[in-house]
């Protein structure tokens, strides 16, 4: 517990001290956000806001792990975080250089994510994190090709889900903070020090990021941050034997993704919209819900899903 508090506090202080500098440096280099055509008109004022803010909370987490923990288990989560960030940097780089608002092409991004998932799956298998992957459900343990396939699919799904959620100031960061706080609670109960360090560092660094990302945001995490968080979430959940519970912990991420899939399907098949806009947060914006209240409601939903996950996992013996 003392380690977690210390790591979280140091990460928060480092973030609060570092983000003003990073914001200035990104602005000088023209690393500004470009607004997608499907975004509400109110988002036009966000044009040019420095992006790629995920660089700092990833760097802080990496530093925390190098100082406080150097085990192979911790390395897998940190590798997932940094590998996801690297894919995000490639995407953000093309974005800010004007090579299209969407950065990497869809197939390019999925290809990179699949490769990250492959490596993460291999790492999870090596450190033995596949034990009781789906605890309490009577499912067999996954090893080798099984965990690698699950890892690839999970990395692609979760990292893209977090990415879709990152469309309103403070939304992705707030929901991710809550989820990693839940993982921290589980890791503390399991005495899983490597995951404690990673989760505590991310909670502290994300809290610092939110100081500058809350509406009106002075910096965005970009794909650098959202893809990194998604990849790290998969690795940390797998190591805590909570991979099966990710849809509940990440209920907001799931809702955002489903809203896009459903809306696009309805438009293509019936030539009409089920939602005014998608992802889901844009729908509520179009209904007139202000950003701060929207984020507060979504983060509350994420907190409820995370709390239920921790309680359910303990009752079924996933947290032992």
C-alpha positions in Angstrom: 0.0 0.0 0.0 2.8 2.4 0.9 4.5 1.6 -2.5 1.3 2.4 -4.3 0.7 5.7 -2.5 4.3 6.8 -3.1 4.3 5.8 -6.8 1.0 7.5 -7.4 2.0 10.7 -5.6 5.3 10.9 -7.4 3.6 10.3 -10.8 1.1 13.0 -10.1 3.7 15.5 -9.1 5.8 14.7 -12.2 2.8 15.1 -14.4 1.7 18.4 -12.9 5.2 19.7 -13.3 5.8 18.3 -16.8 2.6 19.0 -18.7 3.0 22.8 -18.9 6.4 22.2 -20.5 5.2 19.4 -22.8 2.2 21.5 -23.9 4.5 24.4 -24.9 6.9 22.1 -26.8 4.1 20.5 -28.7 2.6 23.8 -29.6 5.9 25.1 -30.9 6.3 22.1 -33.1 2.8 22.5 -34.5 1.5 19.2 -33.0 -2.1 20.5 -32.9 -5.3 18.5 -33.0 -7.3 18.4 -36.3 -11.0 18.1 -35.9 -12.9 15.3 -37.6 -15.8 16.2 -40.0 -18.3 14.2 -38.0 -17.6 16.1 -34.7 -20.1 18.7 -33.5 -19.6 22.2 -34.6 -18.7 23.2 -31.0 -15.5 21.2 -31.4 -14.1 23.6 -33.9 -12.7 25.7 -31.1 -10.5 22.7 -30.2 -8.7 22.9 -33.5 -4.9 23.3 -32.9 -4.9 22.2 -29.3 -1.7 20.4 -28.6 -2.0 16.6 -28.9 0.2 13.6 -28.1 -0.1 14.3 -24.4 0.0 10.6 -23.8 3.8 10.7 -24.2 4.2 12.0 -20.7 2.0 9.7 -18.8 3.6 6.8 -20.6 7.1 8.1 -19.8 6.2 8.6 -16.2 4.9 5.0 -15.9 7.9 3.6 -17.6 10.2 5.5 -15.2 8.2 4.3 -12.2 8.6 0.7 -13.3 12.3 1.1 -13.9 12.8 2.5 -10.4 10.4 0.4 -8.4 10.0 -2.8 -10.2 12.1 -4.7 -12.8 10.3 -8.1 -12.9 9.3 -9.8 -16.2 5.6 -9.6 -15.1 5.8 -5.8 -14.8 7.7 -5.6 -18.1 4.8 -7.1 -20.1 2.4 -4.4 -19.0 4.9 -1.6 -19.6 5.8 -3.1 -23.0 2.1 -3.1 -23.9 1.8 0.5 -22.8 4.9 1.7 -24.8 4.2 -0.4 -27.9 0.6 1.0 -28.0 2.1 4.5 -27.6 4.4 3.9 -30.5 1.6 2.9 -32.8 -0.3 6.0 -31.6 2.7 8.3 -32.3 2.8 7.0 -35.9 -0.9 7.8 -36.2 -0.7 11.2 -34.6 2.4 12.1 -36.6 0.6 11.7 -39.9 -2.4 13.5 -38.4 -0.5 16.6 -37.3 1.6 16.7 -40.5 -1.6 17.0 -42.5 -1.6 13.6 -44.1 -5.3 13.2 -43.5 -7.3 13.8 -40.4 -7.4 10.1 -39.5 -3.6 9.5 -39.6 -2.7 5.8 -40.4 -5.0 3.9 -42.6 -7.4 1.5 -41.0 -5.6 -1.6 -42.2 -2.2 -0.2 -41.2 -3.4 0.6 -37.7 -5.0 -2.8 -37.2 -1.9 -4.5 -38.5 0.3 -2.7 -36.0 -2.2 -3.4 -33.2 -2.3 -7.1 -34.1 1.5 -7.2 -34.0 1.5 -5.6 -30.6 -1.2 -8.1 -29.5 1.0 -10.9 -30.8 4.0 -9.8 -28.7 1.9 -9.1 -25.6 0.3 -12.6 -25.9 3.8 -14.2 -26.2 4.9 -12.2 -23.1 1.8 -13.2 -21.1 2.4 -16.9 -22.0 6.1 -16.6 -21.0 5.4 -15.1 -17.5 2.5 -17.6 -16.9 -0.2 -15.0 -16.7 -2.6 -17.4 -18.5 -3.4 -19.3 -15.3 -7.1 -18.9 -14.5 -7.6 -16.4 -17.3 -11.4 -16.8 -16.9 -11.7 -17.7 -13.2 -14.9 -19.1 -11.8 -16.4 -19.7 -15.2 -15.2 -23.3 -15.7 -13.2 -22.3 -18.8 -9.8 -24.0 -19.5 -6.6 -22.1 -19.1 -5.2 -20.7 -22.3 -1.6 -21.3 -23.4 0.5 -20.8 -26.5 -1.6 -20.0 -29.6 -4.8 -19.7 -27.5 -3.6 -16.8 -25.4 -1.8 -15.2 -28.3 -5.1 -15.2 -30.3 -7.1 -13.8 -27.4 -4.4 -11.1 -26.9 -4.4 -10.0 -30.5 -8.2 -9.7 -30.5 -8.3 -8.0 -27.2 -5.6 -5.5 -28.0 -7.3 -4.5 -31.3 -10.8 -4.2 -29.6 -9.8 -2.4 -26.4 -7.3 0.0 -27.8 -9.7 1.1 -30.6 -12.5 1.4 -28.0 -10.5 3.7 -25.8 -9.5 5.6 -28.9 -13.2 6.1 -29.9 -13.9 7.3 -26.4 -11.3 10.0 -26.6 -13.6 12.6 -28.2 -14.6 14.9 -25.3 -12.3 16.7 -22.9 -11.4 14.4 -20.0 -13.6 11.5 -21.1 -11.0 8.8 -22.0 -8.6 9.9 -19.3 -11.3 10.0 -16.6 -12.7 6.5 -17.5 -9.2 5.0 -17.8 -8.2 6.5 -14.4 -11.2 4.8 -12.8 -10.5 1.4 -14.5 -6.9 1.4 -13.5 -7.8 2.4 -10.0 -10.0 -0.7 -9.9 -7.1 -2.8 -11.2 -4.9 -1.2 -8.6 -7.3 -2.3 -5.9 -7.3 -5.9 -7.2 -3.5 -5.9 -7.6 -3.1 -4.8 -4.0 -5.4 -7.6 -2.8 -3.5 -10.1 -4.8 -0.1 -8.7 -3.7 0.8 -8.4 -7.4 3.5 -5.7 -6.9 4.4 -5.3 -10.6 0.8 -4.5 -11.5 0.5 -2.3 -8.4 3.4 -0.2 -9.6 2.1 0.2 -13.2 -1.5 0.9 -12.1 -0.5 3.4 -9.3 1.8 5.2 -11.7 -1.0 5.4 -14.4 -3.5 6.6 -11.8 -1.2 9.3 -10.6 -0.1 10.4 -14.1 -3.7 10.3 -15.5 -4.9 12.4 -12.6 -2.2 15.0 -13.4 -3.1 14.8 -17.1 -6.8 15.5 -16.2 -5.8 18.8 -14.6 -4.8 20.0 -18.1 -7.3 17.8 -20.1 -10.5 18.8 -18.3 -12.8 21.1 -20.2 -11.6 23.4 -21.7 -8.6 21.1 -22.5 -5.2 22.6 -22.9 -3.8 19.3 -24.2 -5.1 16.0 -25.7 -3.7 12.6 -25.2 -4.0 11.8 -28.9 -3.8 8.3 -30.3 -0.4 8.1 -28.5 -2.3 8.0 -25.2 -5.5 6.2 -26.1 -3.9 3.3 -27.9 -1.3 3.0 -25.1 -4.0 2.8 -22.4 -6.0 0.2 -24.3 -3.0 -2.1 -24.7 -1.9 -1.7 -21.1 -5.4 -2.4 -19.9 -5.4 -5.7 -21.7 -2.0 -6.8 -20.3 -2.8 -5.7 -16.8 -6.2 -7.3 -16.7 -4.8 -10.6 -18.1 -2.1 -10.7 -15.4 -4.7 -10.2 -12.7 -6.9 -12.9 -14.3 -9.6 -10.4 -15.1 -9.6 -10.4 -18.9 -13.1 -11.8 -19.0 -14.3 -8.9 -16.9 -13.0 -6.2 -19.2 -16.4 -5.5 -20.9 -17.8 -4.7 -17.5 -14.9 -2.6 -16.3 -14.8 -0.9 -19.6 -18.5 -0.5 -20.0 -18.2 3.0 -21.3 -15.6 1.9 -23.9 -18.0 -0.9 -25.0 -21.0 1.5 -25.2 -19.0 3.9 -27.4 -17.9 1.2 -29.7 -21.3 -0.4 -30.0 -22.8 3.0 -30.8 -20.6 3.4 -33.8 -21.2 -0.2 -35.1 -25.0 0.1 -34.6 -25.3 3.5 -36.1 -23.3 2.7 -39.1 -25.2 -0.5 -39.7 -28.6 1.2 -39.4 -27.5 4.0 -41.8 -26.3 1.5 -44.4 -29.2 -0.8 -44.2 -32.1 1.5 -43.5 -30.7 4.9 -44.7 -31.6 6.5 -41.4 -29.8 7.3 -38.1 -30.6 5.6 -34.8 -28.4 8.2 -33.0 -27.9 11.8 -33.9 -24.2 11.2 -34.0 -21.7 8.6 -33.0 -19.7 7.7 -30.9 -22.2 7.9 -28.2 -20.8 11.0 -26.5 -21.4 13.0 -29.7 -25.1 11.9 -29.6 -25.5 13.4 -26.1 -23.7 16.5 -27.2 -26.1 16.9 -30.0 -28.9 16.6 -27.5 -27.5 19.5 -25.7 -25.6 17.9 -22.8 -22.6 20.0 -21.8 -19.2 18.4 -21.8 -18.5 18.5 -18.1 -21.8 16.9 -17.2 -21.5 14.4 -19.9 -18.0 13.3 -18.7 -19.2 13.2 -15.1 -22.0 10.8 -16.1 -19.8 8.6 -18.2 -17.1 8.4 -15.6 -19.7 7.5 -13.0 -20.8 4.7 -15.2 -17.2 3.5 -15.5 -16.9 3.7 -11.8 -20.0 1.5 -11.3 -18.8 -1.1 -13.8 -15.4 -1.2 -12.2 -16.8 -1.5 -8.7 -19.1 -4.3 -9.7 -16.1 -6.0 -11.4 -14.0 -5.9 -8.3 -16.8 -7.1 -6.0 -17.9 -9.9 -8.5 -14.3 -11.0 -9.0 -13.7 -11.3 -5.3 -16.9 -13.3 -4.8 -16.0 -15.8 -7.6 -12.4 -16.1 -6.4 -10.7 -14.2 -9.2 -9.1 -12.1 -6.6 -7.2 -14.4 -4.4 
